[in-house]
Amino acid sequence: MVGYSYNHHNHLLTISPDLEADVLSLVLSHAIGSISYKAKEYLNYDALLPAVIKSIYFSREGFQSGYFLPTIDHDIVTMDGKLAWPSKSNSFVELQERSARPLFVSMSGLAKLAGIAIKEAHDVRAVHALLDSIQRFSHTMASQWRTNRLAEIPMSQEAELIDDASLKATVPVVWQILKTVLFTTTLILQDLTARVIQNPMFSGRESRLPPPHLPRRHRRRHRRQLILTETDGPVISSRILHILHGFYFITSRMGPGGFSSYNFVYYAAIDVLTTYPEHAETFIREIAPKEVGQIPPLLADRLCELYFLNICEQIVPVLSPKLNEVVVIPALSAYLVPGLETTLHPHFEAAHSVMLALLATPSSAELGATIMPFYVDAVFKAFPTSLSARQFRLAFGTLVGEASPPQAISSVHPYMVDVLLEILSEKISVAGTTPLPAGVDEGAVGLSEKDVCILALIDSLPLMEIKVMHRWLDPAAKLLNGVQDEGSKQRIRERFWDVLIGELDVSRAEVAVRWWGDGGRDKVLLGKEQGVEGISPRL
């Protein structure tokens, strides 16, 4: 028989030792919307919160600490060279039964109930206990998933390695349950994140005692305000990111966009953490790969490194140059090389994004000047086999911009832009002239490697120092007219014109106008006697 205790002195509904948390959580999740405001005032949310979390994550009727995952591997067999998980296996039948249980079906309601408890809780210890529980569950579930042979099969290779019957009947069920775990957790963390960033400590609002003229019920509500210390914000944020780290094997399957609630939790936690560089550095050290310079063989470890790279892209601006040099750069070096297998392409792109973020960090200017030549070499080797035309043009333009005044690298290495442009010119002289494959980049269909390199030079003109830009206008026009294919030449000429008339600031535009009138027009339109449609009428 389910019971509860009611304290008449404090008017609080509290959980007695003999109360079954699952029943309380389930009933209250359905009833909370119908309970009056006055009755809600008497709920002890600090006591309710751990009960709901226990029901969700550790109950046999809920997620059961993720211990249902290892049983799947016991029933996986090999048939005709492919893995098969029969629909009549005990593990699949149990999984179906679990997903139909009342508590499991009501996970969204339980998550909302936990969110209400978070909003009304006033004891910060309850919040940390919540994070303790979810972080422990996240770590356990990630460990349990590693024991499953399904964990070692990338989504892109499932059709080749898993039999059709399993792909249609059983595998989608386990992934749906895992997504339910992620959605439930995200809803809970969303309310916690909102509570943190709305706190006076982090929102810039001054914390006040309740004014004496407030009604009694509002004074009680004000006393429930969650008061955080200076260290609570970054600690909570880092723990949220640790939780998302454990669930990344689920998130990565949903694509980089994820869903709005997840993105809010993820980026808000990063924003708070980056406000405290010491805590950010501690977090990066905690999730950094233990072995660097080589790609781990296990998919689970590769996904952990991808999460690390994605986090680094956001956090490197606040990290010390020493940490970037010792921890970040060695961890991403293995993924900068071209020719990686298809499943590692997200790692490749993330590693390049981290490197560009690092080069854009003023505090790491000396480090950036040191590593830029090596990174430039990696960029040129990666195009066009691994980097698309769009990515190459973006990377080169970013490098020119970060090496130009007033960026910090330009003061350390004032001639870096000229070095980059000379390297690009050398690349153009030996670049291929056959059209790139259509699959490389939709926007570059019909263009050759040489054409894309010339476009990269033209793209970077607005980012150069004025004197450097003026020096490279003539070489850019000469390279343009060296293109043999008339269709490609026309596209490059139009891009040159668009840059000159629409992407230069006032000072650079003044220089470009003088250059255009002093012979630049003839250099760009050297083939005008054959007819340059689309440009001549606009001049």
Salt bridges, closest charged atoms under 4 A:
GLU41 OE1 - ARG220 NE 3.45
GLU41 OE1 - ARG224 NH1 3.75
ASP46 OD2 - HIS122 ND1 2.94
ASP73 OD1 - ARG149 NE 3.09
GLU94 OE2 - ARG98 NH2 3.02
GLU94 OE2 - ARG101 NH2 3.81
GLU120 OE2 - ARG221 NH1 3.20
ASP123 OD2 - ARG125 NH2 2.97
ASP132 OD1 - ARG239 NH2 2.05
GLU158 OE2 - ARG253 NH1 2.85
ASP191 OD1 - LYS119 NZ 3.67
ASP232 OD1 - HIS128 NE2 3.06
GLU286 OE1 - HIS242 NE2 2.63
ASP301 OD1 - ARG146 NH2 2.59
GLU341 OE2 - ARG302 NH1 3.52
GLU349 OE2 - HIS345 NE2 3.12
ASP377 OD2 - LYS381 NZ 3.16
ASP418 OD2 - ARG471 NH2 2.80
GLU449 OE2 - LYS427 NZ 2.94
ASP459 OD2 - ARG393 NE 2.61
ASP459 OD1 - ARG495 NE 2.78
ASP474 OD1 - LYS523 NZ 2.99
GLU486 OE2 - LYS489 NZ 3.64
GLU503 OE2 - ARG495 NH1 2.64
ASP505 OD2 - ARG508 NH1 2.57
GLU510 OE2 - ARG514 NH1 3.33
ASP522 OD1 - ARG521 NH1 3.83
ASP522 OD1 - LYS528 NZ 3.57
